[in-house]
Amino acid sequence: MRHRIIVLGAGYTGAFAAGRLARRLRREDVAITLVNAEPDFVERVRMHQLAVGQDLKSRPFSGMFAGTGVELRLAKVTGVDVDRKTVAVAGADGAEELGYDTLVYALGSGWNAQGVPGTAEHAFEIAGRPGALRLRERLARLDAGQAVVVVGGGLTGLEAATEIAETRPDLDVALAARGGLGDWLSSKGREHLRKVVGRLGITVYEHAAVTGVEADRVATADGRAIPAAVTVWTAGFAVHPIAKATALEVTGTGQIVVDGTMRSVSHPDVYAVGDAALVMGPGGKPLRMSCASGVPTAWQAVDAIAARLTGGKLPNVPIRYFNQCVSLGRKEGLIQYVTADDRAVRAALTGRLAAVYKELVCKGAAWGVANPTFGLPTRRRRVTRERVAAGSAVAASA
Ligand SMILES: Cc1cc2nc3c(=O)[nH]c(=O)nc-3n(C[C@H](O)[C@H](O)[C@H](O)COP(=O)(O)OP(=O)(O)OC[C@H]3O[C@@H](n4cnc5c(N)ncnc54)[C@H](O)[C@@H]3O)c2cc1C
């Protein structure tokens, strides 16, 4: 009987986790199953590029995980029962229940309309591929001079507004930010951002909290009506809803509460990584939803699972930030260096070099997913008999 590990979600963190588990543990001891709704890897960090008409490389999972020992299940997860230790899935063969001994939850997040009236009906979003493709189709039908308003002055909003303005200089692109433009950046970073945004002709509405979206405008708290043939909503991500419907301890927003090894504080057989997990970073600040911190949570979870199964030493690597990498169209970028807890320091890399750097980061992340075992299965360790037996005993009684 092998110890059954199920990884839910093959985004950046789930795919990394499955590959790393396969590198760490012996095939004879563990059965690793990766469940994902889509047949190919979606580079979420490039959804603004997809939306403006760029074609992204196709990355089918079947090729990536072939020969790795990871079993790929293309199915939609419809529920998780953490007391019975089962996952309900719906795939091409219908509904099914999968039993696990260890679960890695990595279902990520989607867009967050934040309950603002009219957003669900009228706004476009780029948190995932269906939304980005819908926006792509709409942007292609816009005539010169029509207005596009990007709501949200965070990293995703900056990337979306600059990408749209660079690709479609004929459109009237605006950005509505709740605070000042790039107000968390260093003065060098802010200055560069203003320069690029100005050069691209983007109108910036600062301190503009959007309170409503209509078919042809957005309304702000201070009474402004900004014309918008298309509104692109980028104001934050909402956690996948399944965790909240389980007995797992979650936050008010649905993130699974974990300890330093990414293990659920309420259910020790469950690990959560990426956007789905509330992870405390340096200074006791929660990590923000990002690949930058999500991928290290996957490493940490896998190393902890491997250590607990094989009797090894538990990892204790603090997860920290180094920089924020922002694309500002294809030709410009901004690398803002930060403290361990994500506060800007003076140093920033700007211009074309920053654009190249950001591109390499995106390519590197996708390469890591596309080569899940990094070519070679290394340091595969033996699962102790007690752990396999413990898993089997629970499975038998479930
Ligand atoms: C436009 C954009 C730009 C971004 N830029 C950056 C950046 O520059 N740097 C950075 O660090 N972060 C960036 N992010 C954030 C980053 O993409 C996310 O934080 C990251 O993708 C989270 O990884 P994850 O594995 O937790 O979730 P996801 O990548 O969302 O993966 C979740 C996976 O679960 C699957 N799934 C979901 N529901 C189900 C279901 N019911 N059944 C089966 N499978 C399911 C999905 O198909 C997906 O494969 C950006 C995000 C966007 C949208």
PDBQT file of the ligand as one rigid body, heavy atoms in Angstrom, charges set to zero:
ROOT
HETATM    1  C1  LIG A 401      -2.425  39.473 -14.736  1.00  0.00    +0.000 C 
HETATM    2  C2  LIG A 401      -1.698  38.932 -13.542  1.00  0.00    +0.000 A 
HETATM    3  C3  LIG A 401      -0.356  39.261 -13.360  1.00  0.00    +0.000 A 
HETATM    4  C4  LIG A 401       0.338  38.768 -12.259  1.00  0.00    +0.000 A 
HETATM    5  N1  LIG A 401       1.658  39.090 -12.122  1.00  0.00    +0.000 NA
HETATM    6  C5  LIG A 401       2.338  38.578 -11.087  1.00  0.00    +0.000 A 
HETATM    7  C6  LIG A 401       3.736  38.856 -10.958  1.00  0.00    +0.000 A 
HETATM    8  O1  LIG A 401       4.314  39.568 -11.774  1.00  0.00    +0.000 OA
HETATM    9  N2  LIG A 401       4.411  38.315  -9.911  1.00  0.00    +0.000 N 
HETATM   10  C7  LIG A 401       3.782  37.523  -8.980  1.00  0.00    +0.000 A 
HETATM   11  O2  LIG A 401       4.447  37.079  -8.056  1.00  0.00    +0.000 OA
HETATM   12  N3  LIG A 401       2.456  37.252  -9.072  1.00  0.00    +0.000 NA
HETATM   13  C8  LIG A 401       1.735  37.754 -10.096  1.00  0.00    +0.000 A 
HETATM   14  N4  LIG A 401       0.397  37.464 -10.216  1.00  0.00    +0.000 N 
HETATM   15  C9  LIG A 401      -0.249  36.635  -9.180  1.00  0.00    +0.000 C 
HETATM   16  C10 LIG A 401      -0.027  35.150  -9.439  1.00  0.00    +0.000 C 
HETATM   17  O3  LIG A 401      -0.419  34.817 -10.745  1.00  0.00    +0.000 OA
HETATM   18  C11 LIG A 401      -0.798  34.286  -8.443  1.00  0.00    +0.000 C 
HETATM   19  O4  LIG A 401      -0.516  34.725  -7.145  1.00  0.00    +0.000 OA
HETATM   20  C12 LIG A 401      -0.387  32.833  -8.622  1.00  0.00    +0.000 C 
HETATM   21  O5  LIG A 401      -0.818  32.370  -9.887  1.00  0.00    +0.000 OA
HETATM   22  C13 LIG A 401      -0.977  31.952  -7.530  1.00  0.00    +0.000 C 
HETATM   23  O6  LIG A 401      -0.574  30.636  -7.757  1.00  0.00    +0.000 OA
HETATM   24  P1  LIG A 401      -1.459  29.418  -7.223  1.00  0.00    +0.000 P 
HETATM   25  O7  LIG A 401      -0.769  28.176  -7.645  1.00  0.00    +0.000 OA
HETATM   26  O8  LIG A 401      -1.766  29.621  -5.782  1.00  0.00    +0.000 OA
HETATM   27  O9  LIG A 401      -2.870  29.553  -7.973  1.00  0.00    +0.000 OA
HETATM   28  P2  LIG A 401      -3.221  29.561  -9.501  1.00  0.00    +0.000 P 
HETATM   29  O10 LIG A 401      -2.072  29.944 -10.335  1.00  0.00    +0.000 OA
HETATM   30  O11 LIG A 401      -4.466  30.339  -9.578  1.00  0.00    +0.000 OA
HETATM   31  O12 LIG A 401      -3.531  28.032  -9.830  1.00  0.00    +0.000 OA
HETATM   32  C14 LIG A 401      -4.705  27.395  -9.402  1.00  0.00    +0.000 C 
HETATM   33  C15 LIG A 401      -4.901  26.158 -10.249  1.00  0.00    +0.000 C 
HETATM   34  O13 LIG A 401      -6.051  25.459  -9.772  1.00  0.00    +0.000 OA
HETATM   35  C16 LIG A 401      -6.895  25.120 -10.859  1.00  0.00    +0.000 C 
HETATM   36  N5  LIG A 401      -8.259  25.071 -10.356  1.00  0.00    +0.000 N 
HETATM   37  C17 LIG A 401      -8.984  26.085  -9.849  1.00  0.00    +0.000 A 
HETATM   38  N6  LIG A 401     -10.193  25.629  -9.465  1.00  0.00    +0.000 NA
HETATM   39  C18 LIG A 401     -10.210  24.312  -9.732  1.00  0.00    +0.000 A 
HETATM   40  C19 LIG A 401     -11.184  23.275  -9.532  1.00  0.00    +0.000 A 
HETATM   41  N7  LIG A 401     -12.359  23.506  -8.966  1.00  0.00    +0.000 N 
HETATM   42  N8  LIG A 401     -10.853  22.032  -9.909  1.00  0.00    +0.000 NA
HETATM   43  C20 LIG A 401      -9.630  21.758 -10.463  1.00  0.00    +0.000 A 
HETATM   44  N9  LIG A 401      -8.701  22.678 -10.663  1.00  0.00    +0.000 NA
HETATM   45  C21 LIG A 401      -8.988  23.946 -10.311  1.00  0.00    +0.000 A 
HETATM   46  C22 LIG A 401      -6.661  26.227 -11.888  1.00  0.00    +0.000 C 
HETATM   47  O14 LIG A 401      -7.036  25.789 -13.183  1.00  0.00    +0.000 OA
HETATM   48  C23 LIG A 401      -5.162  26.468 -11.727  1.00  0.00    +0.000 C 
HETATM   49  O15 LIG A 401      -4.448  25.577 -12.533  1.00  0.00    +0.000 OA
HETATM   50  C24 LIG A 401      -0.326  37.942 -11.305  1.00  0.00    +0.000 A 
HETATM   51  C25 LIG A 401      -1.664  37.609 -11.497  1.00  0.00    +0.000 A 
HETATM   52  C26 LIG A 401      -2.350  38.086 -12.595  1.00  0.00    +0.000 A 
HETATM   53  C27 LIG A 401      -3.795  37.700 -12.793  1.00  0.00    +0.000 C 
ENDROOT
TORSDOF 0
